[in-house]
Amino acid sequence: MGHLTLADYLEQLWVKGFKLSDEQVRFIYFGKQYTGANDDLARVAIKTTLRLQYQFDGSFYISLLELLKEHNIGTRQDAIALFKKKGLQ
């Protein structure tokens, strides 16, 4: 998962049968831009959202991105560690 772009990750989800609507994809990119997240952080937030919510929940996704921003998280590893600390992993 290391060097996948966000677009590649969303394509992988599609191939695996998890089909996001165009509106959901736009919201994912909006959240990424709104919080200044990089592709790695957006992917971790999407993956965590899907795992915990069993569907894409935009408000949950944004809350994860905001949590990462609040804690100045910049890497996938740090994001996973924070989510574990918060009981989200």
HTML snippet that shows the backbone in 3Dmol.js (N, CA, C, O; Angstrom):
<script src="https://3Dmol.org/build/3Dmol-min.js"></script>
<div id="view" style="width:600px;height:400px;position:relative"></div>
<script>
const pdb = `
ATOM      1  N   MET A   1       0.825  -1.197   0.000  1.00  0.00           N
ATOM      2  CA  MET A   1       0.000   0.000   0.000  1.00  0.00           C
ATOM      3  C   MET A   1       0.865   1.255   0.000  1.00  0.00           C
ATOM      4  O   MET A   1       0.328   2.357  -0.109  1.00  0.00           O
ATOM      5  N   GLY A   2       2.173   1.128   0.117  1.00  0.00           N
ATOM      6  CA  GLY A   2       3.075   2.237   0.302  1.00  0.00           C
ATOM      7  C   GLY A   2       3.030   3.366  -0.704  1.00  0.00           C
ATOM      8  O   GLY A   2       2.960   4.527  -0.303  1.00  0.00           O
ATOM      9  N   HIS A   3       3.067   3.075  -2.001  1.00  0.00           N
ATOM     10  CA  HIS A   3       3.192   4.150  -2.982  1.00  0.00           C
ATOM     11  C   HIS A   3       1.965   4.292  -3.863  1.00  0.00           C
ATOM     12  O   HIS A   3       2.038   4.919  -4.921  1.00  0.00           O
ATOM     13  N   LEU A   4       0.860   3.735  -3.458  1.00  0.00           N
ATOM     14  CA  LEU A   4      -0.375   3.889  -4.218  1.00  0.00           C
ATOM     15  C   LEU A   4      -0.881   5.317  -4.107  1.00  0.00           C
ATOM     16  O   LEU A   4      -0.879   5.908  -3.027  1.00  0.00           O
ATOM     17  N   THR A   5      -1.310   5.860  -5.227  1.00  0.00           N
ATOM     18  CA  THR A   5      -1.985   7.148  -5.152  1.00  0.00           C
ATOM     19  C   THR A   5      -3.392   6.908  -4.626  1.00  0.00           C
ATOM     20  O   THR A   5      -3.869   5.774  -4.599  1.00  0.00           O
ATOM     21  N   LEU A   6      -4.036   7.960  -4.219  1.00  0.00           N
ATOM     22  CA  LEU A   6      -5.412   7.839  -3.752  1.00  0.00           C
ATOM     23  C   LEU A   6      -6.296   7.308  -4.878  1.00  0.00           C
ATOM     24  O   LEU A   6      -7.165   6.468  -4.644  1.00  0.00           O
ATOM     25  N   ALA A   7      -6.076   7.796  -6.096  1.00  0.00           N
ATOM     26  CA  ALA A   7      -6.863   7.322  -7.243  1.00  0.00           C
ATOM     27  C   ALA A   7      -6.671   5.824  -7.457  1.00  0.00           C
ATOM     28  O   ALA A   7      -7.636   5.106  -7.722  1.00  0.00           O
ATOM     29  N   ASP A   8      -5.431   5.349  -7.345  1.00  0.00           N
ATOM     30  CA  ASP A   8      -5.162   3.911  -7.497  1.00  0.00           C
ATOM     31  C   ASP A   8      -5.863   3.107  -6.409  1.00  0.00           C
ATOM     32  O   ASP A   8      -6.406   2.036  -6.681  1.00  0.00           O
ATOM     33  N   TYR A   9      -5.856   3.614  -5.181  1.00  0.00           N
ATOM     34  CA  TYR A   9      -6.508   2.920  -4.074  1.00  0.00           C
ATOM     35  C   TYR A   9      -8.014   2.833  -4.310  1.00  0.00           C
ATOM     36  O   TYR A   9      -8.622   1.784  -4.098  1.00  0.00           O
ATOM     37  N   LEU A  10      -8.611   3.938  -4.749  1.00  0.00           N
ATOM     38  CA  LEU A  10     -10.049   3.931  -5.031  1.00  0.00           C
ATOM     39  C   LEU A  10     -10.368   2.958  -6.162  1.00  0.00           C
ATOM     40  O   LEU A  10     -11.402   2.291  -6.136  1.00  0.00           O
ATOM     41  N   GLU A  11      -9.486   2.876  -7.147  1.00  0.00           N
ATOM     42  CA  GLU A  11      -9.655   1.912  -8.244  1.00  0.00           C
ATOM     43  C   GLU A  11      -9.581   0.482  -7.708  1.00  0.00           C
ATOM     44  O   GLU A  11     -10.361  -0.374  -8.124  1.00  0.00           O
ATOM     45  N   GLN A  12      -8.660   0.221  -6.798  1.00  0.00           N
ATOM     46  CA  GLN A  12      -8.557  -1.114  -6.189  1.00  0.00           C
ATOM     47  C   GLN A  12      -9.842  -1.478  -5.455  1.00  0.00           C
ATOM     48  O   GLN A  12     -10.312  -2.612  -5.546  1.00  0.00           O
ATOM     49  N   LEU A  13     -10.404  -0.526  -4.735  1.00  0.00           N
ATOM     50  CA  LEU A  13     -11.670  -0.781  -4.041  1.00  0.00           C
ATOM     51  C   LEU A  13     -12.754  -1.155  -5.044  1.00  0.00           C
ATOM     52  O   LEU A  13     -13.537  -2.076  -4.812  1.00  0.00           O
ATOM     53  N   TRP A  14     -12.793  -0.428  -6.164  1.00  0.00           N
ATOM     54  CA  TRP A  14     -13.789  -0.674  -7.212  1.00  0.00           C
ATOM     55  C   TRP A  14     -13.636  -2.097  -7.758  1.00  0.00           C
ATOM     56  O   TRP A  14     -14.618  -2.826  -7.900  1.00  0.00           O
ATOM     57  N   VAL A  15     -12.395  -2.479  -8.059  1.00  0.00           N
ATOM     58  CA  VAL A  15     -12.116  -3.815  -8.604  1.00  0.00           C
ATOM     59  C   VAL A  15     -12.526  -4.900  -7.608  1.00  0.00           C
ATOM     60  O   VAL A  15     -13.003  -5.964  -8.002  1.00  0.00           O
ATOM     61  N   LYS A  16     -12.339  -4.624  -6.318  1.00  0.00           N
ATOM     62  CA  LYS A  16     -12.709  -5.598  -5.280  1.00  0.00           C
ATOM     63  C   LYS A  16     -14.216  -5.633  -5.027  1.00  0.00           C
ATOM     64  O   LYS A  16     -14.696  -6.430  -4.221  1.00  0.00           O
ATOM     65  N   GLY A  17     -14.959  -4.766  -5.718  1.00  0.00           N
ATOM     66  CA  GLY A  17     -16.411  -4.779  -5.587  1.00  0.00           C
ATOM     67  C   GLY A  17     -16.987  -3.718  -4.675  1.00  0.00           C
ATOM     68  O   GLY A  17     -18.202  -3.649  -4.489  1.00  0.00           O
ATOM     69  N   PHE A  18     -16.119  -2.883  -4.101  1.00  0.00           N
ATOM     70  CA  PHE A  18     -16.622  -1.807  -3.254  1.00  0.00           C
ATOM     71  C   PHE A  18     -16.744  -0.564  -4.111  1.00  0.00           C
ATOM     72  O   PHE A  18     -15.758   0.131  -4.354  1.00  0.00           O
ATOM     73  N   LYS A  19     -17.942  -0.288  -4.565  1.00  0.00           N
ATOM     74  CA  LYS A  19     -18.160   0.775  -5.535  1.00  0.00           C
ATOM     75  C   LYS A  19     -18.660   2.043  -4.844  1.00  0.00           C
ATOM     76  O   LYS A  19     -19.788   2.106  -4.355  1.00  0.00           O
ATOM     77  N   LEU A  20     -17.798   3.034  -4.820  1.00  0.00           N
ATOM     78  CA  LEU A  20     -18.160   4.336  -4.270  1.00  0.00           C
ATOM     79  C   LEU A  20     -18.860   5.148  -5.354  1.00  0.00           C
ATOM     80  O   LEU A  20     -18.519   5.047  -6.532  1.00  0.00           O
ATOM     81  N   SER A  21     -19.831   5.946  -4.954  1.00  0.00           N
ATOM     82  CA  SER A  21     -20.509   6.818  -5.911  1.00  0.00           C
ATOM     83  C   SER A  21     -19.576   7.977  -6.286  1.00  0.00           C
ATOM     84  O   SER A  21     -18.594   8.252  -5.596  1.00  0.00           O
ATOM     85  N   ASP A  22     -19.905   8.640  -7.386  1.00  0.00           N
ATOM     86  CA  ASP A  22     -19.120   9.814  -7.790  1.00  0.00           C
ATOM     87  C   ASP A  22     -19.135  10.866  -6.684  1.00  0.00           C
ATOM     88  O   ASP A  22     -18.124  11.521  -6.428  1.00  0.00           O
ATOM     89  N   GLU A  23     -20.280  11.025  -6.035  1.00  0.00           N
ATOM     90  CA  GLU A  23     -20.398  11.997  -4.945  1.00  0.00           C
ATOM     91  C   GLU A  23     -19.473  11.630  -3.783  1.00  0.00           C
ATOM     92  O   GLU A  23     -18.833  12.506  -3.201  1.00  0.00           O
ATOM     93  N   GLN A  24     -19.401  10.352  -3.445  1.00  0.00           N
ATOM     94  CA  GLN A  24     -18.516   9.913  -2.367  1.00  0.00           C
ATOM     95  C   GLN A  24     -17.057  10.140  -2.735  1.00  0.00           C
ATOM     96  O   GLN A  24     -16.267  10.568  -1.893  1.00  0.00           O
ATOM     97  N   VAL A  25     -16.692   9.863  -3.970  1.00  0.00           N
ATOM     98  CA  VAL A  25     -15.308  10.082  -4.416  1.00  0.00           C
ATOM     99  C   VAL A  25     -14.972  11.571  -4.344  1.00  0.00           C
ATOM    100  O   VAL A  25     -13.894  11.943  -3.882  1.00  0.00           O
ATOM    101  N   ARG A  26     -15.890  12.418  -4.798  1.00  0.00           N
ATOM    102  CA  ARG A  26     -15.654  13.871  -4.706  1.00  0.00           C
ATOM    103  C   ARG A  26     -15.481  14.286  -3.244  1.00  0.00           C
ATOM    104  O   ARG A  26     -14.628  15.116  -2.929  1.00  0.00           O
ATOM    105  N   PHE A  27     -16.289  13.710  -2.357  1.00  0.00           N
ATOM    106  CA  PHE A  27     -16.196  14.039  -0.937  1.00  0.00           C
ATOM    107  C   PHE A  27     -14.858  13.593  -0.357  1.00  0.00           C
ATOM    108  O   PHE A  27     -14.274  14.295   0.469  1.00  0.00           O
ATOM    109  N   ILE A  28     -14.373  12.439  -0.780  1.00  0.00           N
ATOM    110  CA  ILE A  28     -13.067  11.953  -0.326  1.00  0.00           C
ATOM    111  C   ILE A  28     -11.979  12.958  -0.692  1.00  0.00           C
ATOM    112  O   ILE A  28     -11.129  13.292   0.134  1.00  0.00           O
ATOM    113  N   TYR A  29     -12.011  13.439  -1.937  1.00  0.00           N
ATOM    114  CA  TYR A  29     -11.007  14.420  -2.359  1.00  0.00           C
ATOM    115  C   TYR A  29     -11.211  15.763  -1.656  1.00  0.00           C
ATOM    116  O   TYR A  29     -10.240  16.446  -1.331  1.00  0.00           O
ATOM    117  N   PHE A  30     -12.465  16.143  -1.422  1.00  0.00           N
ATOM    118  CA  PHE A  30     -12.741  17.368  -0.670  1.00  0.00           C
ATOM    119  C   PHE A  30     -12.136  17.272   0.731  1.00  0.00           C
ATOM    120  O   PHE A  30     -11.455  18.195   1.179  1.00  0.00           O
ATOM    121  N   GLY A  31     -12.381  16.167   1.417  1.00  0.00           N
ATOM    122  CA  GLY A  31     -11.852  15.978   2.770  1.00  0.00           C
ATOM    123  C   GLY A  31     -10.340  16.012   2.802  1.00  0.00           C
ATOM    124  O   GLY A  31      -9.735  16.590   3.705  1.00  0.00           O
ATOM    125  N   LYS A  32      -9.738  15.389   1.809  1.00  0.00           N
ATOM    126  CA  LYS A  32      -8.272  15.371   1.696  1.00  0.00           C
ATOM    127  C   LYS A  32      -7.750  16.802   1.565  1.00  0.00           C
ATOM    128  O   LYS A  32      -6.809  17.197   2.253  1.00  0.00           O
ATOM    129  N   GLN A  33      -8.374  17.570   0.671  1.00  0.00           N
ATOM    130  CA  GLN A  33      -7.936  18.950   0.458  1.00  0.00           C
ATOM    131  C   GLN A  33      -8.249  19.822   1.677  1.00  0.00           C
ATOM    132  O   GLN A  33      -7.420  20.634   2.088  1.00  0.00           O
ATOM    133  N   TYR A  34      -9.428  19.656   2.250  1.00  0.00           N
ATOM    134  CA  TYR A  34      -9.877  20.455   3.400  1.00  0.00           C
ATOM    135  C   TYR A  34      -8.925  20.316   4.589  1.00  0.00           C
ATOM    136  O   TYR A  34      -8.650  21.289   5.291  1.00  0.00           O
ATOM    137  N   THR A  35      -8.427  19.100   4.807  1.00  0.00           N
ATOM    138  CA  THR A  35      -7.555  18.860   5.959  1.00  0.00           C
ATOM    139  C   THR A  35      -6.073  18.907   5.607  1.00  0.00           C
ATOM    140  O   THR A  35      -5.224  18.831   6.495  1.00  0.00           O
ATOM    141  N   GLY A  36      -5.755  19.031   4.322  1.00  0.00           N
ATOM    142  CA  GLY A  36      -4.358  19.060   3.910  1.00  0.00           C
ATOM    143  C   GLY A  36      -3.679  17.704   4.011  1.00  0.00           C
ATOM    144  O   GLY A  36      -2.454  17.623   4.104  1.00  0.00           O
ATOM    145  N   ALA A  37      -4.470  16.647   3.993  1.00  0.00           N
ATOM    146  CA  ALA A  37      -3.921  15.291   4.123  1.00  0.00           C
ATOM    147  C   ALA A  37      -3.235  14.857   2.833  1.00  0.00           C
ATOM    148  O   ALA A  37      -3.624  15.266   1.739  1.00  0.00           O
ATOM    149  N   ASN A  38      -2.212  14.029   2.979  1.00  0.00           N
ATOM    150  CA  ASN A  38      -1.590  13.440   1.796  1.00  0.00           C
ATOM    151  C   ASN A  38      -2.346  12.161   1.426  1.00  0.00           C
ATOM    152  O   ASN A  38      -3.256  11.744   2.143  1.00  0.00           O
ATOM    153  N   ASP A  39      -1.967  11.542   0.305  1.00  0.00           N
ATOM    154  CA  ASP A  39      -2.659  10.337  -0.163  1.00  0.00           C
ATOM    155  C   ASP A  39      -2.602   9.208   0.858  1.00  0.00           C
ATOM    156  O   ASP A  39      -3.590   8.499   1.055  1.00  0.00           O
ATOM    157  N   ASP A  40      -1.445   9.034   1.513  1.00  0.00           N
ATOM    158  CA  ASP A  40      -1.311   7.956   2.504  1.00  0.00           C
ATOM    159  C   ASP A  40      -2.313   8.126   3.646  1.00  0.00           C
ATOM    160  O   ASP A  40      -2.959   7.163   4.058  1.00  0.00           O
ATOM    161  N   LEU A  41      -2.440   9.347   4.151  1.00  0.00           N
ATOM    162  CA  LEU A  41      -3.356   9.590   5.266  1.00  0.00           C
ATOM    163  C   LEU A  41      -4.806   9.416   4.830  1.00  0.00           C
ATOM    164  O   LEU A  41      -5.623   8.872   5.573  1.00  0.00           O
ATOM    165  N   ALA A  42      -5.122   9.879   3.628  1.00  0.00           N
ATOM    166  CA  ALA A  42      -6.486   9.704   3.115  1.00  0.00           C
ATOM    167  C   ALA A  42      -6.810   8.221   2.970  1.00  0.00           C
ATOM    168  O   ALA A  42      -7.916   7.795   3.302  1.00  0.00           O
ATOM    169  N   ARG A  43      -5.857   7.430   2.478  1.00  0.00           N
ATOM    170  CA  ARG A  43      -6.083   5.981   2.326  1.00  0.00           C
ATOM    171  C   ARG A  43      -6.307   5.317   3.679  1.00  0.00           C
ATOM    172  O   ARG A  43      -7.212   4.493   3.817  1.00  0.00           O
ATOM    173  N   VAL A  44      -5.498   5.662   4.682  1.00  0.00           N
ATOM    174  CA  VAL A  44      -5.664   5.081   6.019  1.00  0.00           C
ATOM    175  C   VAL A  44      -7.032   5.470   6.584  1.00  0.00           C
ATOM    176  O   VAL A  44      -7.709   4.641   7.192  1.00  0.00           O
ATOM    177  N   ALA A  45      -7.438   6.715   6.387  1.00  0.00           N
ATOM    178  CA  ALA A  45      -8.739   7.166   6.894  1.00  0.00           C
ATOM    179  C   ALA A  45      -9.886   6.440   6.189  1.00  0.00           C
ATOM    180  O   ALA A  45     -10.869   6.068   6.830  1.00  0.00           O
ATOM    181  N   ILE A  46      -9.767   6.237   4.885  1.00  0.00           N
ATOM    182  CA  ILE A  46     -10.806   5.502   4.146  1.00  0.00           C
ATOM    183  C   ILE A  46     -10.862   4.058   4.628  1.00  0.00           C
ATOM    184  O   ILE A  46     -11.934   3.533   4.927  1.00  0.00           O
ATOM    185  N   LYS A  47      -9.700   3.424   4.700  1.00  0.00           N
ATOM    186  CA  LYS A  47      -9.648   2.018   5.119  1.00  0.00           C
ATOM    187  C   LYS A  47     -10.235   1.846   6.518  1.00  0.00           C
ATOM    188  O   LYS A  47     -10.993   0.907   6.762  1.00  0.00           O
ATOM    189  N   THR A  48      -9.890   2.741   7.430  1.00  0.00           N
ATOM    190  CA  THR A  48     -10.405   2.666   8.796  1.00  0.00           C
ATOM    191  C   THR A  48     -11.912   2.917   8.813  1.00  0.00           C
ATOM    192  O   THR A  48     -12.649   2.240   9.529  1.00  0.00           O
ATOM    193  N   THR A  49     -12.361   3.880   8.033  1.00  0.00           N
ATOM    194  CA  THR A  49     -13.798   4.162   7.938  1.00  0.00           C
ATOM    195  C   THR A  49     -14.557   2.935   7.459  1.00  0.00           C
ATOM    196  O   THR A  49     -15.559   2.548   8.059  1.00  0.00           O
ATOM    197  N   LEU A  50     -14.085   2.324   6.383  1.00  0.00           N
ATOM    198  CA  LEU A  50     -14.781   1.160   5.823  1.00  0.00           C
ATOM    199  C   LEU A  50     -14.762  -0.020   6.792  1.00  0.00           C
ATOM    200  O   LEU A  50     -15.744  -0.754   6.905  1.00  0.00           O
ATOM    201  N   ARG A  51     -13.654  -0.195   7.483  1.00  0.00           N
ATOM    202  CA  ARG A  51     -13.529  -1.323   8.405  1.00  0.00           C
ATOM    203  C   ARG A  51     -14.452  -1.163   9.613  1.00  0.00           C
ATOM    204  O   ARG A  51     -15.040  -2.137  10.083  1.00  0.00           O
ATOM    205  N   LEU A  52     -14.576   0.060  10.111  1.00  0.00           N
ATOM    206  CA  LEU A  52     -15.376   0.278  11.317  1.00  0.00           C
ATOM    207  C   LEU A  52     -16.849   0.562  11.033  1.00  0.00           C
ATOM    208  O   LEU A  52     -17.711   0.235  11.849  1.00  0.00           O
ATOM    209  N   GLN A  53     -17.138   1.161   9.895  1.00  0.00           N
ATOM    210  CA  GLN A  53     -18.515   1.552   9.574  1.00  0.00           C
ATOM    211  C   GLN A  53     -19.187   0.586   8.588  1.00  0.00           C
ATOM    212  O   GLN A  53     -20.403   0.642   8.405  1.00  0.00           O
ATOM    213  N   TYR A  54     -18.425  -0.277   7.968  1.00  0.00           N
ATOM    214  CA  TYR A  54     -18.918  -1.248   6.969  1.00  0.00           C
ATOM    215  C   TYR A  54     -19.492  -0.595   5.714  1.00  0.00           C
ATOM    216  O   TYR A  54     -20.119  -1.258   4.888  1.00  0.00           O
ATOM    217  N   GLN A  55     -19.273   0.694   5.583  1.00  0.00           N
ATOM    218  CA  GLN A  55     -19.672   1.454   4.400  1.00  0.00           C
ATOM    219  C   GLN A  55     -18.923   2.782   4.471  1.00  0.00           C
ATOM    220  O   GLN A  55     -18.297   3.091   5.484  1.00  0.00           O
ATOM    221  N   PHE A  56     -18.987   3.566   3.394  1.00  0.00           N
ATOM    222  CA  PHE A  56     -18.328   4.864   3.453  1.00  0.00           C
ATOM    223  C   PHE A  56     -19.234   5.839   4.188  1.00  0.00           C
ATOM    224  O   PHE A  56     -20.375   6.066   3.786  1.00  0.00           O
ATOM    225  N   ASP A  57     -18.723   6.406   5.256  1.00  0.00           N
ATOM    226  CA  ASP A  57     -19.429   7.395   6.069  1.00  0.00           C
ATOM    227  C   ASP A  57     -18.589   8.669   6.025  1.00  0.00           C
ATOM    228  O   ASP A  57     -17.543   8.762   6.667  1.00  0.00           O
ATOM    229  N   GLY A  58     -19.064   9.645   5.259  1.00  0.00           N
ATOM    230  CA  GLY A  58     -18.295  10.860   5.035  1.00  0.00           C
ATOM    231  C   GLY A  58     -17.937  11.614   6.301  1.00  0.00           C
ATOM    232  O   GLY A  58     -16.813  12.100   6.432  1.00  0.00           O
ATOM    233  N   SER A  59     -18.870  11.721   7.236  1.00  0.00           N
ATOM    234  CA  SER A  59     -18.573  12.472   8.460  1.00  0.00           C
ATOM    235  C   SER A  59     -17.537  11.745   9.317  1.00  0.00           C
ATOM    236  O   SER A  59     -16.702  12.384   9.958  1.00  0.00           O
ATOM    237  N   PHE A  60     -17.588  10.417   9.331  1.00  0.00           N
ATOM    238  CA  PHE A  60     -16.592   9.649  10.083  1.00  0.00           C
ATOM    239  C   PHE A  60     -15.214   9.811   9.438  1.00  0.00           C
ATOM    240  O   PHE A  60     -14.217  10.003  10.134  1.00  0.00           O
ATOM    241  N   TYR A  61     -15.163   9.731   8.105  1.00  0.00           N
ATOM    242  CA  TYR A  61     -13.919   9.915   7.348  1.00  0.00           C
ATOM    243  C   TYR A  61     -13.297  11.281   7.663  1.00  0.00           C
ATOM    244  O   TYR A  61     -12.105  11.375   7.955  1.00  0.00           O
ATOM    245  N   ILE A  62     -14.115  12.332   7.601  1.00  0.00           N
ATOM    246  CA  ILE A  62     -13.615  13.683   7.890  1.00  0.00           C
ATOM    247  C   ILE A  62     -13.120  13.769   9.332  1.00  0.00           C
ATOM    248  O   ILE A  62     -12.090  14.389   9.596  1.00  0.00           O
ATOM    249  N   SER A  63     -13.843  13.152  10.263  1.00  0.00           N
ATOM    250  CA  SER A  63     -13.410  13.214  11.667  1.00  0.00           C
ATOM    251  C   SER A  63     -12.057  12.533  11.848  1.00  0.00           C
ATOM    252  O   SER A  63     -11.236  12.991  12.644  1.00  0.00           O
ATOM    253  N   LEU A  64     -11.816  11.446  11.119  1.00  0.00           N
ATOM    254  CA  LEU A  64     -10.501  10.796  11.190  1.00  0.00           C
ATOM    255  C   LEU A  64      -9.415  11.703  10.622  1.00  0.00           C
ATOM    256  O   LEU A  64      -8.343  11.839  11.210  1.00  0.00           O
ATOM    257  N   LEU A  65      -9.693  12.323   9.479  1.00  0.00           N
ATOM    258  CA  LEU A  65      -8.705  13.240   8.889  1.00  0.00           C
ATOM    259  C   LEU A  65      -8.435  14.421   9.822  1.00  0.00           C
ATOM    260  O   LEU A  65      -7.290  14.850   9.963  1.00  0.00           O
ATOM    261  N   GLU A  66      -9.476  14.943  10.453  1.00  0.00           N
ATOM    262  CA  GLU A  66      -9.292  16.063  11.387  1.00  0.00           C
ATOM    263  C   GLU A  66      -8.491  15.636  12.614  1.00  0.00           C
ATOM    264  O   GLU A  66      -7.685  16.411  13.129  1.00  0.00           O
ATOM    265  N   LEU A  67      -8.708  14.413  13.082  1.00  0.00           N
ATOM    266  CA  LEU A  67      -7.927  13.880  14.200  1.00  0.00           C
ATOM    267  C   LEU A  67      -6.445  13.819  13.822  1.00  0.00           C
ATOM    268  O   LEU A  67      -5.577  14.184  14.615  1.00  0.00           O
ATOM    269  N   LEU A  68      -6.169  13.354  12.608  1.00  0.00           N
ATOM    270  CA  LEU A  68      -4.780  13.284  12.139  1.00  0.00           C
ATOM    271  C   LEU A  68      -4.164  14.677  12.070  1.00  0.00           C
ATOM    272  O   LEU A  68      -3.017  14.880  12.470  1.00  0.00           O
ATOM    273  N   LYS A  69      -4.937  15.635  11.559  1.00  0.00           N
ATOM    274  CA  LYS A  69      -4.443  17.010  11.450  1.00  0.00           C
ATOM    275  C   LYS A  69      -4.191  17.605  12.836  1.00  0.00           C
ATOM    276  O   LYS A  69      -3.173  18.258  13.063  1.00  0.00           O
ATOM    277  N   GLU A  70      -5.127  17.373  13.756  1.00  0.00           N
ATOM    278  CA  GLU A  70      -5.019  17.899  15.118  1.00  0.00           C
ATOM    279  C   GLU A  70      -3.748  17.409  15.814  1.00  0.00           C
ATOM    280  O   GLU A  70      -3.157  18.130  16.617  1.00  0.00           O
ATOM    281  N   HIS A  71      -3.337  16.190  15.503  1.00  0.00           N
ATOM    282  CA  HIS A  71      -2.145  15.604  16.121  1.00  0.00           C
ATOM    283  C   HIS A  71      -0.900  15.742  15.236  1.00  0.00           C
ATOM    284  O   HIS A  71       0.128  15.122  15.506  1.00  0.00           O
ATOM    285  N   ASN A  72      -0.998  16.551  14.186  1.00  0.00           N
ATOM    286  CA  ASN A  72       0.123  16.801  13.269  1.00  0.00           C
ATOM    287  C   ASN A  72       0.728  15.512  12.724  1.00  0.00           C
ATOM    288  O   ASN A  72       1.949  15.373  12.649  1.00  0.00           O
ATOM    289  N   ILE A  73      -0.130  14.578  12.347  1.00  0.00           N
ATOM    290  CA  ILE A  73       0.314  13.299  11.805  1.00  0.00           C
ATOM    291  C   ILE A  73       0.611  13.471  10.320  1.00  0.00           C
ATOM    292  O   ILE A  73      -0.192  14.041   9.581  1.00  0.00           O
ATOM    293  N   GLY A  74       1.762  12.978   9.891  1.00  0.00           N
ATOM    294  CA  GLY A  74       2.146  13.125   8.491  1.00  0.00           C
ATOM    295  C   GLY A  74       2.439  11.830   7.769  1.00  0.00           C
ATOM    296  O   GLY A  74       2.574  11.817   6.546  1.00  0.00           O
ATOM    297  N   THR A  75       2.540  10.733   8.515  1.00  0.00           N
ATOM    298  CA  THR A  75       2.876   9.463   7.864  1.00  0.00           C
ATOM    299  C   THR A  75       1.822   8.404   8.168  1.00  0.00           C
ATOM    300  O   THR A  75       1.098   8.484   9.160  1.00  0.00           O
ATOM    301  N   ARG A  76       1.759   7.432   7.303  1.00  0.00           N
ATOM    302  CA  ARG A  76       0.833   6.310   7.456  1.00  0.00           C
ATOM    303  C   ARG A  76       1.081   5.585   8.781  1.00  0.00           C
ATOM    304  O   ARG A  76       0.139   5.250   9.500  1.00  0.00           O
ATOM    305  N   GLN A  77       2.359   5.347   9.094  1.00  0.00           N
ATOM    306  CA  GLN A  77       2.707   4.630  10.321  1.00  0.00           C
ATOM    307  C   GLN A  77       2.238   5.394  11.558  1.00  0.00           C
ATOM    308  O   GLN A  77       1.696   4.800  12.490  1.00  0.00           O
ATOM    309  N   ASP A  78       2.447   6.705  11.564  1.00  0.00           N
ATOM    310  CA  ASP A  78       2.006   7.518  12.698  1.00  0.00           C
ATOM    311  C   ASP A  78       0.479   7.548  12.793  1.00  0.00           C
ATOM    312  O   ASP A  78      -0.079   7.562  13.890  1.00  0.00           O
ATOM    313  N   ALA A  79      -0.190   7.558  11.643  1.00  0.00           N
ATOM    314  CA  ALA A  79      -1.659   7.536  11.632  1.00  0.00           C
ATOM    315  C   ALA A  79      -2.176   6.245  12.247  1.00  0.00           C
ATOM    316  O   ALA A  79      -3.092   6.265  13.070  1.00  0.00           O
ATOM    317  N   ILE A  80      -1.590   5.127  11.849  1.00  0.00           N
ATOM    318  CA  ILE A  80      -2.007   3.828  12.387  1.00  0.00           C
ATOM    319  C   ILE A  80      -1.758   3.777  13.896  1.00  0.00           C
ATOM    320  O   ILE A  80      -2.593   3.280  14.652  1.00  0.00           O
ATOM    321  N   ALA A  81      -0.608   4.293  14.325  1.00  0.00           N
ATOM    322  CA  ALA A  81      -0.289   4.306  15.760  1.00  0.00           C
ATOM    323  C   ALA A  81      -1.304   5.153  16.534  1.00  0.00           C
ATOM    324  O   ALA A  81      -1.752   4.752  17.608  1.00  0.00           O
ATOM    325  N   LEU A  82      -1.666   6.311  16.001  1.00  0.00           N
ATOM    326  CA  LEU A  82      -2.648   7.168  16.667  1.00  0.00           C
ATOM    327  C   LEU A  82      -4.010   6.484  16.727  1.00  0.00           C
ATOM    328  O   LEU A  82      -4.672   6.511  17.765  1.00  0.00           O
ATOM    329  N   PHE A  83      -4.430   5.875  15.627  1.00  0.00           N
ATOM    330  CA  PHE A  83      -5.722   5.185  15.615  1.00  0.00           C
ATOM    331  C   PHE A  83      -5.730   4.036  16.624  1.00  0.00           C
ATOM    332  O   PHE A  83      -6.742   3.794  17.283  1.00  0.00           O
ATOM    333  N   LYS A  84      -4.607   3.333  16.745  1.00  0.00           N
ATOM    334  CA  LYS A  84      -4.520   2.251  17.742  1.00  0.00           C
ATOM    335  C   LYS A  84      -4.648   2.826  19.149  1.00  0.00           C
ATOM    336  O   LYS A  84      -5.365   2.285  19.991  1.00  0.00           O
ATOM    337  N   LYS A  85      -3.947   3.921  19.390  1.00  0.00           N
ATOM    338  CA  LYS A  85      -3.988   4.570  20.705  1.00  0.00           C
ATOM    339  C   LYS A  85      -5.411   5.006  21.056  1.00  0.00           C
ATOM    340  O   LYS A  85      -5.816   4.960  22.218  1.00  0.00           O
ATOM    341  N   LYS A  86      -6.159   5.428  20.044  1.00  0.00           N
ATOM    342  CA  LYS A  86      -7.537   5.891  20.248  1.00  0.00           C
ATOM    343  C   LYS A  86      -8.548   4.743  20.192  1.00  0.00           C
ATOM    344  O   LYS A  86      -9.750   4.967  20.331  1.00  0.00           O
ATOM    345  N   GLY A  87      -8.059   3.513  19.989  1.00  0.00           N
ATOM    346  CA  GLY A  87      -8.951   2.356  19.937  1.00  0.00           C
ATOM    347  C   GLY A  87      -9.672   2.175  18.619  1.00  0.00           C
ATOM    348  O   GLY A  87     -10.714   1.521  18.556  1.00  0.00           O
ATOM    349  N   LEU A  88      -9.121   2.751  17.570  1.00  0.00           N
ATOM    350  CA  LEU A  88      -9.756   2.683  16.250  1.00  0.00           C
ATOM    351  C   LEU A  88      -9.128   1.644  15.329  1.00  0.00           C
ATOM    352  O   LEU A  88      -9.600   1.458  14.208  1.00  0.00           O
ATOM    353  N   GLN A  89      -8.082   0.967  15.772  1.00  0.00           N
ATOM    354  CA  GLN A  89      -7.410  -0.025  14.918  1.00  0.00           C
ATOM    355  C   GLN A  89      -7.502  -1.389  15.527  1.00  0.00           C
ATOM    356  O   GLN A  89      -6.996  -2.356  14.956  1.00  0.00           O
TER     357      GLN A  89
END
`;
const viewer = $3Dmol.createViewer("view");
viewer.addModel(pdb, "pdb");
viewer.setStyle({}, {cartoon: {color: "spectrum"}});
viewer.zoomTo();
viewer.render();
</script>
